[in-house]
């Protein structure tokens, strides 16, 4: 709730102190998942208040507690570590934690027992993708930006292609069963039994070891498509991939012989000619989209000379009129 309020405006220091106290209390009680979420929230609030030292302490605590937890909690830990690296100006660390988190998500998302948990995991994956994209955009490398746009798109998927279960079908079934048992205990008692958390972590570790030796689909690992492969699949066609970050829209244009990075400007305060156009612009990430209609048609009539208008009408008479408006250089001669 405090994070939601922070999106609407400044949050008082007292709110940050309450979140920090709650996170410390949850950690002392052994509620790892809730403690990680609390430290992550405290870190976000501290960053919003430019209290970088406190933010780094809270984010470090979230990352530390999440290391041996379940996949959903580990993703929060990776988000915390990437945010801390971003605050410290360490681009390489941002990319390292973002890659690791997305790889973890790709291996285990399909095993999460409910759509709600998969949606939560995808939300954390999408944030890791955005953190990586924010780190590579300043490089101006179209290939790297395309790669992270693709990672972000894949991470945001709630449903995924069913991965191969060769050699791990039994372990996947056991993992789902243990996760369901852990969620039930959390709902009933508000606690996380250490033995159940350990069993989940052990099952995930066994699946991870087996998956390292097998083939993993491109989608499952975050969707890295190389420009050369895309060009081969596209032939002479052009691929345009859009990304929205920090209120600005960017496009990567993959052409047969080159790849370009194009900044399309701010996504706020966009006016469209129709509701259909407005809907498409929102899908691309535009905010505050209005559809006032065609401004030329909606504008009041332009001032005219009534005498000259009467003379022209008399010259035209009943003949049909064809108007060539908004012509470009050279088109008048063709007409």
C-alpha positions, 0 to 999 in steps of 0.5 A, a space after each residue: 500500500 505504501 508503494 502505491 501511495 508513493 506513485 501518487 506523490 511524496 511519502 513522509 519519512 515516517 512511512 519509510 521508518 514504519 516499513 523498515 521496522 516492519 521488514 526487520 520484524 518480519 525477518 526476526 520472525 523468520 518470515 522470509 518471503 514477507 521480509 524480502 518484500 518489506 525490505 524491497 519496499 523500504 528500498 524503493 521508498 528510500 530511493 524515491 526520497 534520495 536516501 541512497 545509503 538507507 536504500 542500499 542497506 534495505 535492498 542488500 537485506 532483501 537480496 541476502 534473504 532471498 538467495 536460498 528461498 523459493 523462485 518467486 522470492 529469489 526474483 524479488 531478491 534479483 530485483 532488489 540487487 539490480 535496483 541497488 546496482 542501478 543506484 550505485 551506477 554499476 551497469 554491469 551488475 544491473 545486467 548481471 542480476 537481471 540476466 540471472 533473474 530472467 534465467 531463473 524465471 525461465 526455468 521455473 515459471 511453468 512449475 508455479 502452481 497457480 496463474 496468480 503466482 505466474 503473474 507475480 513472477 512475470 511482473 518481477 521478470 518484466 521489471 528486470 527486463 526494464 532495468 536491463 533495457 534502461 542500462 543498455 539504452 544509453 549505449 546506443 547499440 541497436 542489437 543490445 536494445 533489441 535483445 533486452 526488448 525481446 527479454 522484457 517481452 518474454 518475461 512479461 508473458 503470463 502463459 508460456 509454452 510447455 517446457 520439455 519434462 524429459 527426465 524431470 516430470 516427477 520432480 516437477 509434479 513434486 515441486 508443484 505439490 510442495 509449493 501448494 502445501 507451502 501456500 496453504 500453510 502460509 494462508 492457515 498460519 501466516 508462517 513459513 515452515 523452514 522444512 517446507 521452504 527447504 524442500 521447495 529449494 531442494 526440488 528447484 535445485 534438482 530441476 535446475 541441475 537436470 535442465 542444465 544438461 538438456 535443451 531449453 526453449 528460446 522462450 523459456 530462457 528469455 527469448 534471445 533472438 540474434 539479428 542474423 537469425 531474425 533476418 534469415 527468417 524475415 527475408 526482405 521484410 522489416 521488423 520493428 520492435 517497440 519499447 516504452 521506458 520512463 515515459 518515452 517510446 523507442 523503436 528498433 528497426 531491423 532491416 535486411 542490411 542494418 539495424 537502427 535505433 529510433 527515438 519516437 519521443 514522449 508517450 504522454 499527452 498523445 492526441 489521436 484522430 480516432 478511438 481506434 488509433 488511441 487504442 493502438 497507441 496505448 498498446 504501444 505504451 502511450 499514456 494520457 491518450 485522447 481522441 479529439 477527432 480530426 482537428 481539420 474537420 473539427 476546426 471552425 471555418 476559416 475567414 474568407 473574403 465574401 466578395 471574392 468567394 461570390 465571384 468564384 462561385 459564379 465562375 464555377 457555376 454548377 460544375 463539379 469541384 475537385 480540391 487538391 489540398 496539402 500538396 507537396 513540392 512538385 505535385 501541383 505540376 502533376 495535377 
